[in-house]
Amino acid sequence: MEAAASPVRFKSNYAVSRKMEPFYKGGRVQINRDGKFMFCPCGTKLNVIDVETGALHSLRQDDEEDITSFVLSPDDEILVTGSRALLLKQWKWRENKCVRTWKAVHIAPVASMAFDSTSTLLATGGCDSTIKIWDMIKQYCTHNLKGSSGVVHLVEFHPDISRLQLFSSSIDYKIRIWDLNSSKCVALLDGHFSAVTSLAFADGNTLVSSGRDKICMVWDLKTRESKRTVPVYESVEAAILLPEKGDFSQLGVKKQGLHFVTAGSKGILKVWEVATAACVYTQPVPFELKEEASERSLTQCMLVPERNEIVTVSVEHNIVLYDAQTLQLRKQLAGYNDEVLDVKFLGPGDSHIVVATNSPQLKVFELATSHCQILYGHTETVLALDVFRKGLMFVSCAKDKSLRVWRMNKDGRVICVAQGLGHAHGVGAVSCSRLKESFIVTSSQDCTIKIWNIPESLASKAKAALISSPETLHAKVTERGHDKDINSVTVSPNDKLIATGSQDRLAKLWSCSDCSLLGVFAGHKRGIWCVQFSPVDQVLATSSADGTLKLWGLRDFSCLKTFEGHDASVLKIIFVSRGTQLLSSGSDGLLKLWTIKTNECVKTLDGHEDKIWGLHSNKQDDMVVTASSDSCIMLWKDVTETEEKEAQAKQEEQILKEQELSNLLHEKRYLKALGLAISLDRPHTVLMVVKAILKETDGRKHLEENIVRLRKDQKEAVLTFLVTWNTNSRNCHEAQAVIETLLKHEAPDSLLQYSGIKAAVESLLPYTERHFQRLSRLLQASMFIDFMWQNMRLADAAQQEDVTS
C-alpha cells in the first residue's frame, strides 16, 4: 500500500548498463593455461572473455581487416594475431596493447599458427602452401618450409623441443614431419582420405590424428607407421587425449591405457579406447542425432587440465564447458545470437532473460554470470515469448505451428511442461493470463486467435517438478479475428479482455470468456505491430508501421491521443512509470520515452543499429531489456534519480562557489577570485574581476601580477574568454590589457602551445584592427577640437588687444 500511495516519478532517461553482443563468429577458440580467459575471434577484433563473469574486452586492429588466425603462447605471455592484411601482430593482451607488427612474408593469409612448448618459436601455416618459423625473442624468420600443397590448415610442434620437429597437414590429407635442423620434410604419414583436423601427442612416440574421413588414426612416431585405425562413424573435428592420472570411470574408462575424446558432426562427445578401438562412452544429449552435419555439430574440443574441464565449440557458436571426469555441464556461453526476435525478463527477481533468436532453440541467460541454457523443443524459428506474472513460467510460439510452456526450477534449470498444436500456420504472437497461470492466447498467420486453458493440475505438477514429458494442451476457443496476419495479441490486467492488432490496420477488442468481438479500433494508416493494455486505466495503446502510437478508450473505442515522432515503423510498446509513460521501439533502432499527459517525447535513446523486435520492463520498473536484428541485447537502467541527484549536487556546489566568489571580490583577493571564476566557466564574472582589478590604483600592474600567476590551463580559458570580450567596444580595453600581459610575459613558442591559439588570433585580429581604427578616428577628432579651441582663443586674444589699444 505504501508503494501505491507514493507519487509517480516520471522517468527522464535510461542508460545502457550492459550490452550483450556477438563475441564469436567462427574460427578457432583458445583458452589460457589457468582456464580463466577465453579468446574468440570476431571479424576484425579478438575478444578476451572472462569465463566466470562473461565480461569481455576486445583487441582491435588498426587495419580493420579480418583476423584469419591467432595463437596464445603456452606461458600465456605472448598473443599473436594474423589478418587478411598479411601482417602479424604481437599483443600484451592483458593491457590491450599491440607491441609489435611485422609482415607475415606469406603471399596469402595465415591459416594456422602454433607455438613450441618453450614459447620461443612460432610456426605460421599459410594459404600460400608455405610454413614459416619465427624466433619470437630475436624477432626474425628462421625457416621457410616449402613442399605442402594448398592451404596449410594445421601446424603443431612436437612437445619434446629437443627433437626440433614440426608436424603439418594441408589439403592433400597427409601429415608432414619437418626436421627443423635440416629444414626438410623427413616423413609423410599417409592414411587419411579427407582433411586432418587435429593432432594429439600421447607421449614422445605416439600421435593421434583425427579427420573428416570419419576415422582417428594412432601413429608410432619411431617407425612412422599407423598402429591402429579407429572408425568413429562421424566427421571428426577434434580428438583430445584423456590424462592418464584422474578418475574417468564415469566416462567408461575401466582399464589403464590410452583413451581419447572425439567431437564432430553429430554434436556429441564420445570416449574411445585405443587398445580395442571401441567407443566406451557416448554423451547423452537433449536433441535428436543427425547423421549429416548440422548447426549442432561440434567444430572444436579442448582440455583445460588446470580446471579439469573439457570445452566444446559448436557450429551455432555455442561454447560449452564440461567437467572432464563426468561430462556434467558446468557453463555454456552463446557466442552469436543472429537476429534476436524477442526477449523477456525471467525468474522471480528478474535474474534471467529468455531470448528468441532466429533459430528453433530458445536461450536463457543468467545475467550475473552470462551462463546460457539452450532449450530444445521447437522445430522451426521461435517468433514470440511471454512470461507469467510470477516469472517462473513462460510461453513460446514458433513457425512450427505450435506453442510450448516452460517452467524454471528453483536451481534455475528450465524444462518444457506442455505444448499446444492446432494452428494451421506459424504462431506469431502469444500472451499469458495476468492474474493466475490459467490460460494463454495465441494468434497466427492463419488469421485466427486461440485461447488455451492451462489445467490447475499442470501448474501444480510443474511446481513439484513431476513432469517427465510435455503434456498436450487443447484450444478452448478458436476465432477468425482479422483479414490479414495478426501481429500482436495481449490480455488485459484483469484477464477479462483480449486485444489484437493486425496487418489489416485494425485493432480489435474481444471478450476473454467466449472470444466474442466487443469493438474495433480503426485509425492507423498502415498495419499495427503491437497492442498493449494500460496497467491502470481503461486504455489500449497501439503502435503501427505508419510511425505513430495511439491511445484508445475501451468504452467508446475512440482515439484519445496520437504520438508522432518515429520516422519508421513502431514495432513494440510498453507502459512504464505505473502507466503514465510509454516506451516505444522502432525499426530504425531507436527507443523513445513518452509522457502520456503532455504528449511529448521526453528522450530518444540510440543504442541499436537495426529493428528492435524485443522490449520488456522488469517488475521493479527500473530496468528495460531490448533485443534487435543487429544481434545485440541491451539492458537499460533508469538513471532519472541518479541524474536528478547529480544535477542537485552540481547546483548546490555552484551556489556555494558563487557565494565564495562574491566574498573574495569583497575582500579584494583577486587571484583566488580569478581562479574560481575560471573554474565556474563564467566569462562575464572573469571580466568583472578584471575590471575590478583595473579600477584599483596601479591596476595595470596588479592585473599583470595576477595573470602571470595563473596556471597554463587557466590562461587558455582566459584567452577564449577575451576573444568574446574583444568583440564589444565596451570591454575591449580589458581584453587588450590581458592580451598585452600575455604577449609581454609569454614567449611566442609557449603561446603557440596553447589550445585554440590559432582560432583565438584569427578572431582577435579583425576586431582589434577595428578598435584601433576607432581610436585613430577619435584621436583625429580630438586633435581637430584642440586646433579649433586654440584658434578660437587666438582670435579672442587679438580682439582684446585691439580694444586695449
Solvent accessible surface area in square Angstrom, and as a share of the most:
residue,aa,sasa,rsa
1,M,198,0.88
2,E,156,0.70
3,A,75,0.58
4,A,71,0.55
5,A,87,0.68
6,S,49,0.31
7,P,116,0.73
8,V,56,0.32
9,R,134,0.49
10,F,96,0.40
11,K,16,0.07
12,S,45,0.29
13,N,22,0.11
14,Y,6,0.02
15,A,42,0.32
16,V,67,0.39
17,S,61,0.39
18,R,67,0.25
19,K,89,0.38
20,M,22,0.10
21,E,61,0.27
22,P,17,0.11
23,F,20,0.08
24,Y,4,0.02
25,K,105,0.45
26,G,29,0.28
27,G,53,0.51
28,R,140,0.51
29,V,3,0.02
30,Q,49,0.22
31,I,21,0.11
32,N,5,0.03
33,R,145,0.53
34,D,55,0.29
35,G,2,0.02
36,K,107,0.45
37,F,57,0.24
38,M,0,0.00
39,F,0,0.00
40,C,0,0.00
41,P,12,0.07
42,C,9,0.06
43,G,32,0.31
44,T,42,0.24
45,K,33,0.14
46,L,0,0.00
47,N,1,0.00
48,V,1,0.01
49,I,2,0.01
50,D,40,0.21
51,V,2,0.01
52,E,99,0.44
53,T,67,0.39
54,G,16,0.16
55,A,62,0.48
56,L,65,0.32
57,H,61,0.27
58,S,21,0.13
59,L,1,0.01
60,R,158,0.58
61,Q,10,0.04
62,D,132,0.69
63,D,45,0.23
64,E,122,0.55
65,E,65,0.29
66,D,62,0.32
67,I,18,0.09
68,T,46,0.27
69,S,13,0.08
70,F,19,0.08
71,V,14,0.08
72,L,6,0.03
73,S,2,0.01
74,P,58,0.37
75,D,54,0.28
76,D,10,0.05
77,E,104,0.47
78,I,31,0.16
79,L,0,0.00
80,V,0,0.00
81,T,1,0.01
82,G,0,0.00
83,S,2,0.02
84,R,134,0.49
85,A,39,0.30
86,L,56,0.28
87,L,45,0.22
88,L,0,0.00
89,K,12,0.05
90,Q,29,0.13
91,W,10,0.04
92,K,96,0.41
93,W,4,0.01
94,R,138,0.50
95,E,109,0.49
96,N,70,0.36
97,K,106,0.45
98,C,50,0.30
99,V,65,0.37
100,R,39,0.14
101,T,63,0.36
102,W,32,0.11
103,K,154,0.65
104,A,0,0.00
105,V,93,0.53
106,H,6,0.03
107,I,151,0.77
108,A,22,0.17
109,P,31,0.19
110,V,2,0.01
111,A,34,0.26
112,S,11,0.07
113,M,20,0.09
114,A,8,0.06
115,F,19,0.08
116,D,2,0.01
117,S,61,0.39
118,T,68,0.40
119,S,7,0.04
120,T,40,0.23
121,L,28,0.14
122,L,0,0.00
123,A,0,0.00
124,T,0,0.00
125,G,0,0.00
126,G,0,0.00
127,C,51,0.30
128,D,28,0.14
129,S,28,0.18
130,T,18,0.11
131,I,0,0.00
132,K,9,0.04
133,I,0,0.00
134,W,11,0.04
135,D,23,0.12
136,M,10,0.04
137,I,123,0.62
138,K,146,0.62
139,Q,97,0.43
140,Y,110,0.42
141,C,47,0.28
142,T,46,0.27
143,H,34,0.15
144,N,71,0.36
145,L,1,0.00
146,K,137,0.58
147,G,52,0.50
148,S,12,0.08
149,S,46,0.30
150,G,29,0.28
151,V,50,0.29
152,V,0,0.00
153,H,62,0.28
154,L,19,0.10
155,V,4,0.02
156,E,63,0.28
157,F,12,0.05
158,H,2,0.01
159,P,68,0.43
160,D,60,0.31
161,I,55,0.28
162,S,91,0.59
163,R,78,0.29
164,L,52,0.26
165,Q,27,0.12
166,L,0,0.00
167,F,1,0.00
168,S,1,0.01
169,S,1,0.00
170,S,0,0.00
171,I,106,0.54
172,D,36,0.19
173,Y,83,0.32
174,K,56,0.24
175,I,0,0.00
176,R,27,0.10
177,I,2,0.01
178,W,4,0.02
179,D,32,0.17
180,L,7,0.03
181,N,113,0.58
182,S,53,0.34
183,S,51,0.33
184,K,133,0.56
185,C,52,0.31
186,V,62,0.36
187,A,16,0.12
188,L,86,0.43
189,L,2,0.01
190,D,93,0.48
191,G,16,0.15
192,H,6,0.03
193,F,169,0.71
194,S,28,0.18
195,A,17,0.13
196,V,0,0.00
197,T,13,0.08
198,S,13,0.08
199,L,18,0.09
200,A,15,0.12
201,F,39,0.16
202,A,32,0.25
203,D,83,0.43
204,G,27,0.26
205,N,42,0.22
206,T,11,0.06
207,L,0,0.00
208,V,0,0.00
209,S,0,0.00
210,S,0,0.00
211,G,0,0.00
212,R,117,0.43
213,D,32,0.17
214,K,99,0.42
215,I,30,0.15
216,C,0,0.00
217,M,13,0.06
218,V,1,0.00
219,W,6,0.02
220,D,31,0.16
221,L,11,0.06
222,K,152,0.65
223,T,87,0.50
224,R,86,0.31
225,E,112,0.50
226,S,47,0.31
227,K,115,0.49
228,R,95,0.35
229,T,62,0.36
230,V,0,0.00
231,P,51,0.32
232,V,0,0.00
233,Y,143,0.54
234,E,2,0.01
235,S,24,0.16
236,V,0,0.00
237,E,31,0.14
238,A,3,0.02
239,A,3,0.03
240,I,23,0.12
241,L,29,0.15
242,L,11,0.05
243,P,54,0.34
244,E,144,0.64
245,K,178,0.75
246,G,51,0.49
247,D,94,0.49
248,F,10,0.04
249,S,50,0.32
250,Q,123,0.55
251,L,0,0.00
252,G,15,0.14
253,V,29,0.17
254,K,160,0.68
255,K,126,0.53
256,Q,166,0.74
257,G,49,0.47
258,L,39,0.19
259,H,6,0.03
260,F,0,0.00
261,V,0,0.00
262,T,0,0.00
263,A,1,0.00
264,G,0,0.00
265,S,12,0.07
266,K,29,0.12
267,G,8,0.08
268,I,1,0.00
269,L,0,0.00
270,K,19,0.08
271,V,0,0.00
272,W,9,0.03
273,E,15,0.07
274,V,17,0.10
275,A,67,0.52
276,T,72,0.42
277,A,23,0.18
278,A,43,0.33
279,C,52,0.31
280,V,46,0.26
281,Y,49,0.19
282,T,66,0.38
283,Q,15,0.06
284,P,108,0.68
285,V,42,0.24
286,P,100,0.63
287,F,34,0.14
288,E,149,0.67
289,L,86,0.43
290,K,91,0.39
291,E,127,0.57
292,E,115,0.51
293,A,74,0.57
294,S,25,0.16
295,E,62,0.28
296,R,41,0.15
297,S,6,0.04
298,L,15,0.07
299,T,51,0.29
300,Q,7,0.03
301,C,6,0.03
302,M,29,0.13
303,L,46,0.23
304,V,7,0.04
305,P,97,0.61
306,E,121,0.54
307,R,61,0.22
308,N,51,0.26
309,E,6,0.02
310,I,0,0.00
311,V,0,0.00
312,T,3,0.01
313,V,0,0.00
314,S,12,0.08
315,V,68,0.39
316,E,32,0.14
317,H,41,0.18
318,N,8,0.04
319,I,0,0.00
320,V,14,0.08
321,L,3,0.01
322,Y,24,0.09
323,D,27,0.14
324,A,1,0.00
325,Q,52,0.23
326,T,36,0.21
327,L,12,0.06
328,Q,122,0.54
329,L,88,0.44
330,R,106,0.39
331,K,23,0.10
332,Q,15,0.07
333,L,3,0.01
334,A,10,0.07
335,G,1,0.01
336,Y,63,0.24
337,N,10,0.05
338,D,59,0.31
339,E,52,0.23
340,V,0,0.00
341,L,30,0.15
342,D,3,0.02
343,V,0,0.00
344,K,22,0.09
345,F,7,0.03
346,L,0,0.00
347,G,0,0.00
348,P,88,0.56
349,G,65,0.62
350,D,18,0.10
351,S,51,0.33
352,H,20,0.09
353,I,0,0.00
354,V,0,0.00
355,V,0,0.00
356,A,0,0.00
357,T,3,0.02
358,N,65,0.34
359,S,19,0.12
360,P,29,0.18
361,Q,1,0.01
362,L,1,0.00
363,K,10,0.04
364,V,1,0.00
365,F,9,0.04
366,E,55,0.25
367,L,28,0.14
368,A,81,0.63
369,T,45,0.26
370,S,12,0.07
371,H,36,0.16
372,C,0,0.00
373,Q,32,0.14
374,I,22,0.11
375,L,11,0.05
376,Y,49,0.19
377,G,27,0.25
378,H,7,0.03
379,T,106,0.62
380,E,86,0.38
381,T,22,0.13
382,V,0,0.00
383,L,39,0.19
384,A,12,0.09
385,L,4,0.02
386,D,14,0.07
387,V,16,0.09
388,F,3,0.01
389,R,155,0.56
390,K,123,0.52
391,G,2,0.02
392,L,39,0.19
393,M,0,0.00
394,F,0,0.00
395,V,0,0.00
396,S,0,0.00
397,C,0,0.00
398,A,0,0.00
399,K,97,0.41
400,D,27,0.14
401,K,95,0.40
402,S,5,0.03
403,L,1,0.00
404,R,32,0.12
405,V,0,0.00
406,W,6,0.02
407,R,21,0.08
408,M,6,0.03
409,N,25,0.13
410,K,217,0.92
411,D,106,0.55
412,G,12,0.11
413,R,134,0.49
414,V,12,0.07
415,I,43,0.22
416,C,21,0.13
417,V,0,0.00
418,A,0,0.00
419,Q,45,0.20
420,G,0,0.00
421,L,105,0.52
422,G,51,0.49
423,H,9,0.04
424,A,65,0.51
425,H,94,0.42
426,G,8,0.07
427,V,1,0.00
428,G,24,0.23
429,A,7,0.05
430,V,12,0.07
431,S,2,0.01
432,C,0,0.00
433,S,1,0.01
434,R,65,0.24
435,L,96,0.48
436,K,152,0.64
437,E,39,0.17
438,S,42,0.27
439,F,23,0.09
440,I,0,0.00
441,V,0,0.00
442,T,0,0.00
443,S,0,0.00
444,S,1,0.00
445,Q,83,0.37
446,D,22,0.12
447,C,14,0.08
448,T,23,0.13
449,I,0,0.00
450,K,21,0.09
451,I,1,0.01
452,W,1,0.00
453,N,70,0.36
454,I,8,0.04
455,P,63,0.40
456,E,154,0.69
457,S,62,0.40
458,L,0,0.00
459,A,23,0.18
460,S,66,0.43
461,K,80,0.34
462,A,1,0.01
463,K,146,0.62
464,A,60,0.47
465,A,61,0.47
466,L,127,0.63
467,I,19,0.09
468,S,120,0.77
469,S,72,0.46
470,P,49,0.31
471,E,56,0.25
472,T,80,0.47
473,L,5,0.03
474,H,141,0.63
475,A,38,0.29
476,K,100,0.42
477,V,30,0.17
478,T,68,0.40
479,E,63,0.28
480,R,146,0.53
481,G,4,0.04
482,H,3,0.01
483,D,115,0.60
484,K,110,0.47
485,D,55,0.29
486,I,6,0.03
487,N,33,0.17
488,S,12,0.08
489,V,10,0.06
490,T,3,0.02
491,V,2,0.01
492,S,4,0.02
493,P,57,0.36
494,N,74,0.38
495,D,23,0.12
496,K,135,0.57
497,L,39,0.19
498,I,0,0.00
499,A,0,0.00
500,T,0,0.00
501,G,0,0.00
502,S,0,0.00
503,Q,66,0.30
504,D,27,0.14
505,R,134,0.49
506,L,51,0.25
507,A,0,0.00
508,K,30,0.13
509,L,4,0.02
510,W,7,0.02
511,S,19,0.12
512,C,12,0.07
513,S,84,0.54
514,D,84,0.43
515,C,1,0.00
516,S,46,0.30
517,L,86,0.43
518,L,81,0.41
519,G,11,0.11
520,V,57,0.33
521,F,0,0.00
522,A,66,0.51
523,G,45,0.43
524,H,10,0.05
525,K,155,0.65
526,R,143,0.52
527,G,6,0.06
528,I,0,0.00
529,W,67,0.24
530,C,2,0.01
531,V,1,0.00
532,Q,49,0.22
533,F,15,0.06
534,S,4,0.03
535,P,70,0.44
536,V,92,0.53
537,D,82,0.42
538,Q,101,0.45
539,V,21,0.12
540,L,0,0.00
541,A,0,0.00
542,T,0,0.00
543,S,0,0.00
544,S,0,0.00
545,A,15,0.11
546,D,39,0.20
547,G,6,0.06
548,T,18,0.10
549,L,1,0.00
550,K,29,0.12
551,L,5,0.03
552,W,4,0.02
553,G,8,0.08
554,L,24,0.12
555,R,194,0.71
556,D,97,0.50
557,F,58,0.24
558,S,46,0.29
559,C,57,0.34
560,L,96,0.48
561,K,61,0.26
562,T,43,0.25
563,F,1,0.00
564,E,129,0.58
565,G,38,0.37
566,H,13,0.06
567,D,140,0.72
568,A,26,0.20
569,S,24,0.16
570,V,0,0.00
571,L,5,0.03
572,K,46,0.20
573,I,0,0.00
574,I,17,0.09
575,F,27,0.11
576,V,3,0.02
577,S,5,0.03
578,R,104,0.38
579,G,6,0.05
580,T,40,0.23
581,Q,0,0.00
582,L,0,0.00
583,L,1,0.00
584,S,0,0.00
585,S,0,0.00
586,G,0,0.00
587,S,27,0.17
588,D,57,0.29
589,G,0,0.00
590,L,45,0.22
591,L,1,0.01
592,K,22,0.09
593,L,0,0.00
594,W,3,0.01
595,T,8,0.05
596,I,25,0.13
597,K,165,0.70
598,T,80,0.47
599,N,61,0.31
600,E,93,0.42
601,C,46,0.28
602,V,51,0.29
603,K,74,0.31
604,T,57,0.33
605,L,12,0.06
606,D,111,0.57
607,G,21,0.20
608,H,6,0.03
609,E,156,0.70
610,D,52,0.27
611,K,79,0.34
612,I,1,0.00
613,W,55,0.19
614,G,0,0.00
615,L,3,0.01
616,H,44,0.20
617,S,20,0.13
618,N,18,0.09
619,K,106,0.45
620,Q,148,0.66
621,D,37,0.19
622,D,47,0.24
623,M,38,0.17
624,V,1,0.00
625,V,0,0.00
626,T,0,0.00
627,A,0,0.00
628,S,0,0.00
629,S,20,0.13
630,D,35,0.18
631,S,8,0.05
632,C,12,0.07
633,I,0,0.00
634,M,7,0.03
635,L,4,0.02
636,W,7,0.03
637,K,92,0.39
638,D,32,0.17
639,V,25,0.14
640,T,6,0.04
641,E,87,0.39
642,T,73,0.42
643,E,69,0.31
644,E,86,0.39
645,K,130,0.55
646,E,109,0.49
647,A,59,0.46
648,Q,107,0.47
649,A,58,0.45
650,K,144,0.61
651,Q,114,0.51
652,E,94,0.42
653,E,89,0.40
654,Q,64,0.28
655,I,106,0.54
656,L,126,0.63
657,K,55,0.24
658,E,63,0.28
659,Q,106,0.47
660,E,81,0.36
661,L,10,0.05
662,S,57,0.37
663,N,66,0.34
664,L,8,0.04
665,L,52,0.26
666,H,158,0.71
667,E,94,0.42
668,K,119,0.50
669,R,114,0.42
670,Y,26,0.10
671,L,49,0.24
672,K,115,0.49
673,A,0,0.00
674,L,0,0.00
675,G,14,0.14
676,L,23,0.12
677,A,0,0.00
678,I,17,0.09
679,S,74,0.48
680,L,15,0.08
681,D,98,0.51
682,R,74,0.27
683,P,53,0.34
684,H,121,0.54
685,T,23,0.13
686,V,0,0.00
687,L,5,0.03
688,M,72,0.32
689,V,0,0.00
690,V,0,0.00
691,K,50,0.21
692,A,30,0.23
693,I,0,0.00
694,L,47,0.23
695,K,175,0.74
696,E,51,0.23
697,T,124,0.72
698,D,97,0.50
699,G,6,0.06
700,R,126,0.46
701,K,125,0.53
702,H,72,0.32
703,L,0,0.00
704,E,43,0.19
705,E,81,0.36
706,N,15,0.08
707,I,2,0.01
708,V,62,0.36
709,R,165,0.60
710,L,12,0.06
711,R,149,0.54
712,K,104,0.44
713,D,76,0.40
714,Q,22,0.10
715,K,20,0.09
716,E,32,0.14
717,A,26,0.20
718,V,1,0.01
719,L,9,0.04
720,T,73,0.42
721,F,15,0.06
722,L,0,0.00
723,V,29,0.16
724,T,88,0.51
725,W,9,0.03
726,N,1,0.00
727,T,61,0.35
728,N,62,0.32
729,S,54,0.35
730,R,196,0.71
731,N,23,0.12
732,C,3,0.02
733,H,102,0.45
734,E,21,0.10
735,A,0,0.00
736,Q,46,0.21
737,A,2,0.01
738,V,0,0.00
739,I,26,0.13
740,E,75,0.33
741,T,5,0.03
742,L,7,0.03
743,L,116,0.58
744,K,119,0.51
745,H,90,0.40
746,E,34,0.15
747,A,58,0.45
748,P,102,0.64
749,D,106,0.55
750,S,43,0.28
751,L,20,0.10
752,L,124,0.62
753,Q,125,0.55
754,Y,8,0.03
755,S,75,0.49
756,G,45,0.44
757,I,26,0.13
758,K,150,0.64
759,A,63,0.48
760,A,5,0.04
761,V,66,0.38
762,E,103,0.46
763,S,43,0.28
764,L,17,0.08
765,L,99,0.49
766,P,69,0.43
767,Y,67,0.26
768,T,24,0.14
769,E,102,0.46
770,R,142,0.52
771,H,11,0.05
772,F,123,0.51
773,Q,103,0.46
774,R,82,0.30
775,L,73,0.37
776,S,56,0.36
777,R,142,0.52
778,L,114,0.57
779,L,121,0.60
780,Q,128,0.57
781,A,49,0.38
782,S,53,0.34
783,M,130,0.58
784,F,124,0.52
785,I,117,0.59
786,D,74,0.38
787,F,117,0.49
788,M,87,0.39
789,W,135,0.47
790,Q,81,0.36
791,N,63,0.32
792,M,115,0.51
793,R,130,0.48
794,L,119,0.59
795,A,59,0.46
796,D,79,0.41
797,A,46,0.35
798,A,52,0.40
799,Q,118,0.52
800,Q,116,0.52
801,E,120,0.54
802,D,102,0.53
803,V,127,0.73
804,T,119,0.69
805,S,124,0.80
